[in-house]
Each structure stands twice: as C-alpha cells, then as structure tokens.
Amino acid sequence: MRVGTRFLLITVAIFLISTAAMVLWVSHQMRQQALKEAESKARILLERNLATHTYFTHQLKPAVFKAVEGILTKDDFEPAWMSSTYAVRSIDQYFKSLSLDDYYYKECAIDARDPHNEADAYEKEFIEKINADPMLNLQTAIRDIAGQSYYVVLRRGEVMEETCLLCHSVPQAAPQGMVLRYGPDRSFHREVGEVVSAISIRVPLGAAYAQARSLTWKLVAGMVAGLLLLVAAVIGSNRILFSNPLNAVREKTELIARQQTHLGEQISARLPGEWGDLVRDFNEMSARLRFSHDNLEERVAERTAELTGANERLTKEIAERKKAEEVREILIGHLEDALGEVKTLQGIIPICSGCKKIRDDEGYWQQVETYIQKHSGAQFSHGICPVCAEELYSEVYKVR
C-alpha cells in the first residue's frame, strides 16, 4: 500500500473516530439539557399549583366563607371555590388548551373522590411507598409511555388532618351537596396522618429528544461534508506536498538505476519545504556519480598498470629469489661437502719432517698433494717458488 494511501486512511479513520465521539457527546449533552429543561418545567408547574393551593386555603376560601356567612348552610358545596384541588385541575385544563406543551399534571389519590384524580398503578405504588416510608418525599424517573419518553416527578401530597375528616370520615358527616355530586362511596373513611394524595407530573421529552436527534443528524451531515472536504484537501495537499515531489525523485532515480547514461542528470522541479533540500542533495550526488563514472576507466587502467607492474616486479623478485635459493642450495651442498672434507683433514696428520710425506691410515707414506687430493676436492698444479728456483737453477734464475 502506498504511503499516501496509508496517510489518507489514517486521517479519515481519526476524523471518523473524532466525529463519532463528538456526535455522541453532543447527543448526550442535548439529552441532558432536555432533561434539565424538563426538570425546570416540572418545578414551575409544581410551584405554580402549590401557590394556587396556598391562595385558595389562605385567601379565597376564608374571604368567601366570611362573605356568605349566614347564607351558606353546612350541606352546601361548591367545588369552584371550596376545593383547591378542583380549582387547580380546572385551571390546568384551561392552561392546556392554551399551551402547545403536552405536559401532564395530576393530584392523584387512591380511591379519589373525582375519577379524574384516580391514581394509576405507578402512582398508586408511590402513594403506598410514602405511607410506608415517612422520609420519602420525591421520586423522579424517565418513562416510556405509549411510545413517548417522559420525565416523571412524583411528590408527597396532602396529609389527612383532623379538619379534613369533615368531608372524608363518613358520608353522613359530609356536606350533602358534595355527597350528591360525587356519591357516598369514594374518598371516605380516611384517617388522620394518612397521605391520601401525591402530585404527579409528566413532562414530555419526545420533542426535545427529536430536536436532539435532528441536530445530531445535521451534525453528522455536516461532519460527512467536512470529511469529504477533508479527504479532498488531504488528497490535494498529499499530491502537492508528497506524491508529486516523491514521483519526481523516484522517476529520476529509476532512470539512473536502469541506464548509467543518465548519471549526472538534475531534477529541475522547484519543490516545497524539505523536498527542495532533498533535490539539492540528489543533484549533487548525481553530479558526483557522473564525475566518478567518467574517471572510473582511467583510474581502473592506472590501477591495472600499477598492479601489472607490481606483478611483474613480484614475478621477477620471485624468480630471483628462486634462483638465489637454488644457488644457495648448491653452495650449501658444496659447503657441506667441503665441511665433510675439512672434517677429514682435521686432527693430527703424521708428516715426515724431511721429505714431507704424509702417512695414511694404512701406514703408507704419500706425497702431500696426493694425500690432499684423495681426502678433499682440491687439485694441484705444479710450479716452482723463487727461492727454490734460485737454489736449483741459480745459473738461470736469479732472485732480485
């Protein structure tokens, strides 16, 4: 695989991993933001309706009761101003008709007086929990209901007090107008201290999640477009910064490698960055190789001549040494023979003091020259010395 292709694949892989990590992080952050907004909206709904309850309990009901004092009997019942729960539910219905948000608010109870307030299974389970655990006040969760995601808040609601038993003890003690309106069977026989209701809020997350998904896909599309631009930029920059300079150097290198006639050729392209330094070094190397190649035959001939002369000298020297060795061997042979003869003539040689004859090992007396010739390689030539010549031939030879 080419280096440029590897570089492109590594770059794309890094970009894809970074993009996937960014998309997941953005999606997670948007979901967290949607959850925070749902929490904020649930808190606003809860606080608004609790404020409505407070207003009814501390302002509206006392003022109305004071205004109708003497007119209203104990059996009269009008939930529009006597029941804050009824008022909150009615206000909530008006609010839903005006708002586009599909939120859910209910003050639920087990065996609720109004069926609209009856707790479902999930809410009933929470009411049972808060009656069993006095420390439990709030429970939140994310639930899928009918294919939609909701942020769900359940909060401890109304606790039965002594004054509440007027309407919740037995039907006979309750206002008859209320019994006629809701019947004698529901929400009676309560006990003091019993938690009879819980506030249930559901804030839809589907729109926020859909927005998060939409933004995520937009982000993915933007990243894909960015990836395509990046790939195009990498391919273009790789071609300009890597492929073209590398191909220029490679092509010239291949020409020089295939044919020595291209030695010395230069790369004329102006290349960016470090490639320019490489081209300068390449051109200098090519020129030096050309110079070396051109002078190579001459240097080879000179060296061959030097080696031939040295070889001839060595051959001559070897021949001379061989000849000298032969002479040496001959001389050694003669010397050995001479030494042998010299050894024969060594020792005490008996010689006559008168005639100068020498006695041999067999007892015969021989002339000196005969004895020496026999026991050595020496030869004698006879002559006469000046003294003897004067003694023997004084009349002919006279010593000066």
C-alpha positions in Angstrom: 0.0 0.0 0.0 1.3 3.4 -1.0 2.4 5.8 1.8 -0.1 8.5 0.6 -2.9 6.0 0.7 -2.0 4.9 4.2 -1.8 8.6 5.3 -5.2 9.2 3.8 -6.8 6.2 5.5 -5.3 7.1 8.9 -6.5 10.6 8.6 -10.0 9.5 7.6 -10.1 7.0 10.5 -9.0 9.6 13.0 -11.6 12.0 11.7 -14.4 9.4 11.8 -13.5 8.4 15.4 -13.4 12.1 16.4 -16.6 12.7 14.6 -18.4 9.8 16.2 -17.1 10.8 19.7 -18.3 14.4 19.1 -21.7 13.3 17.8 -22.2 11.1 20.8 -21.1 13.8 23.2 -23.4 16.4 21.6 -26.3 14.0 21.6 -25.7 13.2 25.2 -25.4 16.8 26.2 -28.6 17.7 24.3 -30.4 14.9 26.1 -29.0 16.2 29.4 -30.1 19.7 28.5 -33.6 18.4 27.6 -33.7 16.6 30.9 -32.7 19.8 32.8 -35.4 21.8 30.9 -37.9 19.2 31.8 -36.9 19.3 35.5 -37.2 23.1 35.4 -40.6 22.9 33.7 -41.8 20.3 36.2 -40.7 22.5 39.1 -42.5 25.5 37.6 -45.7 23.5 37.3 -45.4 22.2 40.8 -44.6 25.6 42.4 -47.4 27.3 40.4 -50.1 24.8 41.5 -48.8 24.7 45.1 -49.1 28.5 45.0 -52.7 28.1 43.8 -53.5 25.8 46.7 -52.0 28.2 49.1 -54.0 31.1 47.7 -57.3 29.1 48.0 -56.5 27.9 51.5 -55.3 31.2 53.0 -57.2 33.9 51.0 -60.0 32.9 48.7 -61.8 30.3 50.9 -61.7 32.4 54.1 -62.9 35.5 52.3 -65.8 33.8 50.6 -66.8 31.9 53.7 -66.9 35.3 55.5 -68.9 36.9 52.7 -71.6 34.2 52.7 -71.7 33.7 56.4 -75.3 33.2 57.4 -76.3 32.4 53.9 -74.4 29.2 53.3 -75.6 26.0 55.1 -73.4 23.1 56.1 -74.8 21.0 53.3 -74.0 23.4 50.6 -71.0 22.6 48.4 -69.5 24.5 45.5 -66.1 23.0 44.4 -65.3 26.0 42.3 -64.2 27.9 45.4 -64.4 25.3 48.1 -61.9 22.8 46.6 -58.5 23.9 45.7 -57.8 20.6 44.0 -60.9 21.1 41.8 -59.6 24.7 41.0 -56.1 23.5 40.2 -57.5 20.8 37.9 -59.8 23.3 36.1 -57.0 25.9 35.7 -54.8 23.2 34.4 -57.3 22.3 31.7 -57.6 25.9 30.6 -53.8 26.1 30.6 -53.5 23.0 28.4 -56.0 24.5 25.9 -53.7 27.5 25.5 -50.3 25.7 25.6 -48.8 23.6 22.9 -46.8 21.6 25.5 -48.2 18.1 26.1 -47.4 18.0 29.8 -49.3 16.1 32.5 -50.3 17.3 36.0 -52.5 15.3 38.4 -53.1 15.4 42.1 -53.7 11.7 42.3 -55.1 9.6 45.1 -56.2 6.1 45.8 -60.0 5.9 45.8 -60.1 9.6 44.7 -63.3 11.4 45.0 -63.2 12.6 41.4 -62.3 9.9 38.9 -60.0 12.3 37.1 -57.8 12.2 40.1 -57.6 8.4 40.5 -54.0 7.2 40.7 -52.8 4.8 38.1 -50.7 1.7 39.0 -47.4 3.6 39.0 -48.8 6.5 41.1 -50.6 4.1 43.5 -47.3 2.3 44.1 -45.7 5.6 45.1 -48.5 6.6 47.4 -48.1 3.2 49.2 -44.4 3.9 49.5 -44.7 7.3 51.0 -47.2 5.9 53.6 -44.7 3.2 54.5 -41.7 5.5 54.5 -42.1 8.9 56.1 -38.7 10.0 54.8 -39.7 9.6 51.1 -40.9 12.8 49.6 -39.9 12.8 45.9 -39.3 10.3 43.1 -38.2 11.1 39.6 -37.7 8.9 36.5 -37.7 8.8 32.8 -40.5 6.6 31.5 -41.7 5.5 28.1 -45.5 5.8 28.0 -47.4 4.9 24.8 -44.2 5.1 22.8 -43.2 8.5 24.1 -40.5 9.5 26.7 -41.5 11.5 29.7 -39.7 13.0 32.6 -41.9 11.9 35.6 -42.0 13.6 39.0 -43.9 12.2 41.9 -44.1 14.3 45.1 -45.7 13.6 48.5 -49.1 15.3 48.6 -51.9 16.1 51.1 -51.8 14.6 54.6 -55.1 14.0 56.3 -55.7 16.3 59.2 -58.5 16.5 61.8 -60.3 19.3 59.9 -60.3 17.2 56.8 -62.3 14.4 58.4 -65.5 16.6 58.0 -65.5 15.6 54.3 -63.6 12.3 54.5 -64.8 10.4 57.5 -68.2 9.1 56.7 -70.8 10.2 54.2 -73.4 11.2 56.9 -71.0 13.8 58.3 -70.0 15.3 54.9 -71.8 18.1 53.2 -74.7 16.6 51.4 -74.1 18.7 48.3 -70.7 17.0 48.0 -72.2 13.6 48.5 -74.8 14.2 45.9 -72.1 15.4 43.5 -69.6 12.6 44.0 -71.5 9.9 45.7 -71.2 8.2 49.1 -68.5 5.6 48.2 -65.3 7.4 47.3 -62.7 9.1 49.5 -64.3 8.3 52.8 -63.1 6.5 55.9 -59.8 8.3 55.9 -57.5 8.5 59.0 -55.6 11.4 60.5 -51.9 11.3 59.3 -52.7 9.3 56.2 -51.1 10.5 53.0 -54.0 10.5 50.7 -52.6 12.0 47.6 -49.5 12.6 45.5 -48.6 15.1 42.9 -47.8 13.5 39.6 -46.1 15.5 36.8 -45.0 14.3 33.4 -43.0 16.5 31.1 -42.7 15.1 27.5 -39.1 14.6 26.3 -40.0 13.5 22.8 -39.8 16.9 21.2 -36.5 17.7 22.9 -35.2 14.2 22.0 -36.4 14.7 18.5 -34.7 18.1 18.3 -31.5 16.4 19.7 -31.8 13.7 17.1 -32.4 16.3 14.4 -29.4 18.3 15.5 -27.3 15.1 15.7 -28.2 14.2 12.1 -27.5 17.7 11.0 -24.2 17.4 12.8 -23.5 14.1 11.2 -24.3 15.5 7.8 -22.0 18.5 8.4 -19.3 16.1 9.6 -19.7 14.0 6.5 -19.5 17.1 4.3 -16.5 18.1 6.3 -15.0 14.7 5.9 -15.4 14.9 2.1 -13.8 18.3 2.1 -11.0 17.0 4.3 -10.5 14.0 2.1 -10.3 16.3 -1.0 -7.9 18.6 0.9 -5.8 15.7 2.1 -5.6 14.2 -1.4 -4.8 17.6 -3.0 -2.2 18.5 -0.3 -0.8 15.0 -0.4 -0.4 15.3 -4.2 1.3 18.7 -3.9 3.4 18.1 -0.8 4.2 14.4 -1.1 3.2 12.5 -4.3 4.5 14.9 -6.9 7.9 15.5 -5.2 8.3 11.9 -4.5 7.4 10.9 -8.1 9.9 13.4 -9.4 12.7 12.0 -7.3 11.6 8.4 -8.0 11.5 8.7 -11.7 14.9 10.3 -11.9 16.3 7.6 -9.6 14.8 4.8 -11.7 16.3 6.3 -14.9 19.8 6.5 -13.3 19.4 2.9 -11.9 18.4 1.5 -15.3 20.9 3.4 -17.5 24.2 4.8 -16.5 24.0 7.3 -19.3 21.5 9.3 -17.1 24.1 9.8 -14.4 24.6 13.5 -13.7 21.1 14.5 -14.8 19.4 17.0 -12.5 15.9 17.4 -11.1 14.8 20.8 -12.2 11.4 21.0 -10.4 11.1 23.5 -7.6 9.8 21.5 -4.7 8.4 22.8 -1.4 10.0 22.6 2.0 12.4 19.8 2.8 11.9 18.4 -0.7 14.0 21.3 -2.0 16.9 20.2 0.3 16.5 16.6 -0.8 16.5 17.6 -4.5 19.7 19.7 -4.0 21.4 16.8 -2.3 20.2 14.5 -5.0 21.5 16.7 -7.8 24.9 17.0 -6.1 25.0 13.2 -5.7 24.1 12.7 -9.3 26.9 15.0 -10.5 29.4 13.4 -8.3 28.4 9.9 -9.6 28.8 11.2 -13.1 32.2 12.5 -12.4 33.2 9.3 -10.7 31.9 7.2 -13.5 33.7 9.3 -16.2 37.1 8.9 -14.4 36.5 5.3 -13.4 38.1 3.7 -16.6 41.1 5.9 -16.4 41.6 5.1 -12.7 41.0 1.4 -13.5 43.6 1.5 -16.2 46.1 3.2 -13.9 45.4 0.8 -11.2 45.7 -2.1 -13.6 49.1 -0.8 -14.8 50.1 -0.4 -11.3 49.0 -3.9 -10.5 50.7 -5.3 -13.7 54.0 -3.6 -12.8 53.8 -4.8 -9.3 53.0 -8.3 -10.6 56.0 -8.2 -12.9 58.2 -7.0 -10.2 56.9 -9.6 -7.9 57.4 -12.3 -10.5 60.9 -11.1 -11.1 61.6 -11.0 -7.5 60.2 -14.5 -7.0 62.4 -15.8 -9.9 65.4 -14.1 -8.4 64.6 -15.5 -5.1 64.1 -18.9 -6.6 67.4 -18.7 -8.4 69.1 -17.4 -5.3 67.6 -20.3 -3.4 68.9 -22.7 -6.0 72.4 -21.1 -5.7 72.1 -21.2 -2.0 71.2 -24.9 -2.1 74.2 -25.6 -4.4 76.5 -23.6 -2.2 75.1 -25.3 0.9 75.8 -28.7 -0.9 79.4 -27.7 -1.7 79.8 -26.3 1.7 78.6 -29.4 3.3 81.0 -31.5 1.1 83.8 -29.1 1.9 83.0 -29.3 5.5 83.0 -33.1 5.2 86.4 -32.9 3.6 87.6 -30.4 6.0 86.5 -32.6 8.8 88.5 -35.5 7.2 91.7 -33.4 7.2 91.3 -32.3 10.8 93.1 -33.8 13.7 96.8 -35.0 13.9 98.3 -35.8 10.5 101.6 -37.6 10.6 104.1 -36.0 8.2 107.8 -36.6 7.6 110.0 -33.8 8.8 112.4 -34.5 6.0 110.6 -35.3 2.8 107.2 -34.0 4.0 105.3 -37.2 3.0 102.2 -38.0 5.0 101.4 -41.3 6.4 97.8 -42.5 5.8 95.7 -44.7 8.0 97.1 -47.8 6.3 100.7 -46.9 7.1 101.8 -45.9 3.6 103.7 -42.7 3.0 102.3 -40.5 0.3 103.1 -37.2 -1.2 101.4 -34.2 0.4 99.5 -33.4 -2.8 98.4 -37.0 -3.3 97.0 -37.2 0.2 95.1 -33.9 0.0 93.7 -34.8 -3.4 92.5 -38.1 -2.0 90.9 -36.6 1.1 89.5 -33.4 -0.4 88.2 -32.0 -3.7 91.4 -29.9 -4.2 93.5 -30.2 -7.3 97.2 -29.2 -7.6 99.2 -27.6 -10.3 103.0 -27.7 -10.0 105.3 -24.8 -10.2 108.5 -23.5 -8.5 108.9 -20.8 -6.0 111.6 -18.1 -6.4 113.7 -19.5 -3.5 113.7 -23.0 -4.9 114.4 -21.7 -8.3 117.4 -19.8 -7.2 118.7 -22.8 -5.2 118.2 -25.3 -8.0 118.7 -23.1 -11.1 120.9 -20.4 -9.8 122.6 -20.0 -13.2 119.3 -19.4 -14.9 117.1 -17.6 -12.3 118.4 -15.1 -10.0 116.3 -13.7 -7.4 116.1 -9.9 -7.3 
